[in-house]
Amino acid sequence: MKTKLLVAFLNLMFLGSFAQKNIPCLIKTSMGNIRIELYADKAPVTVANFLKYVDHQLYDGSSFFRVCTPENEKNRMVKIQVVQGGDVPEGKEFEPIPMETTQQTGIHHLNGTLSMARDAPNTATSSFSICINDQPDLDFAGKRNPDGQGFAAFGRVTKGMKVARKIQAQKDKDQYLVNPVKIISIRRL
């Protein structure tokens, strides 16, 4: 009987570890807090990468450093609106990860979506962005990146879009914030 109870308990514990599909985290910034949830079931590689930085506290003291706004994007063919953060010091970044496209994950770049920044496919490390309004040109087959692969969306803001918009409204020079907004910490909840 004890063995059956132990097996049943272990099965519940094992299944319970998969029950939480969305992982909540809190981004504390010098302008306020942003609560997010990560879609580990849909974008496991990207979420694991982000959480590696979170769990090693490497985002602590980094910043939101870049903004794309209607004003600073006016001369671009494909315009977007995002705030970008997570500038971990060089030498502390982990290896780049394989890219999980929106075609693979089904997560689209809607208002509040979190997405990994990258140059070429499979080059994302620590830097991430938050979409301000829907940004379909960041999806697979979107026009923002010439390779057509889009960017790896992996979560969304659940509370604090006012803070993200306040960050986007800060003074910038060529998309880089004159005074970057400090990320105090990012922690799992």
Solvent accessible surface area in square Angstrom, and as a share of the most:
residue,aa,sasa,rsa
1,M,170,0.76
2,K,174,0.74
3,T,96,0.56
4,K,151,0.64
5,L,110,0.55
6,L,102,0.51
7,V,78,0.45
8,A,49,0.38
9,F,116,0.48
10,L,99,0.49
11,N,80,0.41
12,L,126,0.62
13,M,116,0.52
14,F,128,0.53
15,L,112,0.56
16,G,42,0.40
17,S,79,0.51
18,F,134,0.56
19,A,77,0.60
20,Q,105,0.46
21,K,120,0.51
22,N,59,0.30
23,I,26,0.13
24,P,28,0.18
25,C,0,0.00
26,L,35,0.17
27,I,0,0.00
28,K,88,0.37
29,T,7,0.04
30,S,73,0.47
31,M,47,0.21
32,G,26,0.25
33,N,75,0.38
34,I,0,0.00
35,R,103,0.37
36,I,0,0.00
37,E,29,0.13
38,L,0,0.00
39,Y,31,0.12
40,A,30,0.23
41,D,75,0.39
42,K,105,0.45
43,A,0,0.00
44,P,72,0.45
45,V,60,0.34
46,T,0,0.00
47,V,3,0.01
48,A,60,0.47
49,N,3,0.02
50,F,0,0.00
51,L,11,0.06
52,K,84,0.35
53,Y,0,0.00
54,V,3,0.02
55,D,77,0.40
56,H,110,0.49
57,Q,98,0.43
58,L,35,0.17
59,Y,1,0.00
60,D,49,0.25
61,G,50,0.48
62,S,9,0.06
63,S,12,0.08
64,F,0,0.00
65,F,35,0.14
66,R,47,0.17
67,V,0,0.00
68,C,0,0.00
69,T,19,0.11
70,P,83,0.52
71,E,116,0.52
72,N,38,0.19
73,E,1,0.00
74,K,114,0.48
75,N,140,0.72
76,R,110,0.40
77,M,190,0.85
78,V,31,0.18
79,K,107,0.46
80,I,11,0.06
81,Q,40,0.18
82,V,5,0.03
83,V,0,0.00
84,Q,19,0.09
85,G,0,0.00
86,G,0,0.00
87,D,61,0.31
88,V,9,0.05
89,P,78,0.49
90,E,168,0.75
91,G,77,0.74
92,K,115,0.49
93,E,76,0.34
94,F,55,0.23
95,E,145,0.65
96,P,66,0.42
97,I,21,0.11
98,P,86,0.54
99,M,27,0.12
100,E,21,0.10
101,T,10,0.06
102,T,2,0.01
103,Q,127,0.56
104,Q,130,0.58
105,T,15,0.09
106,G,46,0.45
107,I,11,0.06
108,H,95,0.42
109,H,1,0.01
110,L,100,0.50
111,N,67,0.35
112,G,1,0.01
113,T,6,0.03
114,L,0,0.00
115,S,1,0.01
116,M,2,0.01
117,A,22,0.17
118,R,27,0.10
119,D,121,0.63
120,A,50,0.39
121,P,49,0.31
122,N,84,0.43
123,T,52,0.30
124,A,10,0.08
125,T,25,0.15
126,S,1,0.01
127,S,21,0.14
128,F,0,0.00
129,S,12,0.08
130,I,0,0.00
131,C,0,0.00
132,I,1,0.00
133,N,61,0.31
134,D,81,0.42
135,Q,13,0.06
136,P,90,0.56
137,D,45,0.23
138,L,8,0.04
139,D,18,0.09
140,F,66,0.28
141,A,77,0.60
142,G,11,0.10
143,K,150,0.64
144,R,31,0.11
145,N,24,0.12
146,P,137,0.86
147,D,60,0.31
148,G,20,0.19
149,Q,58,0.26
150,G,1,0.01
151,F,28,0.12
152,A,5,0.04
153,A,0,0.00
154,F,0,0.00
155,G,0,0.00
156,R,106,0.39
157,V,9,0.05
158,T,56,0.33
159,K,149,0.63
160,G,17,0.16
161,M,36,0.16
162,K,176,0.74
163,V,18,0.11
164,A,0,0.00
165,R,96,0.35
166,K,95,0.40
167,I,0,0.00
168,Q,19,0.09
169,A,85,0.66
170,Q,62,0.28
171,K,153,0.65
172,D,40,0.21
173,K,147,0.62
174,D,115,0.59
175,Q,18,0.08
176,Y,120,0.46
177,L,10,0.05
178,V,75,0.43
179,N,113,0.58
180,P,74,0.47
181,V,7,0.04
182,K,106,0.45
183,I,0,0.00
184,I,88,0.45
185,S,13,0.09
186,I,1,0.00
187,R,84,0.31
188,R,112,0.41
189,L,104,0.52
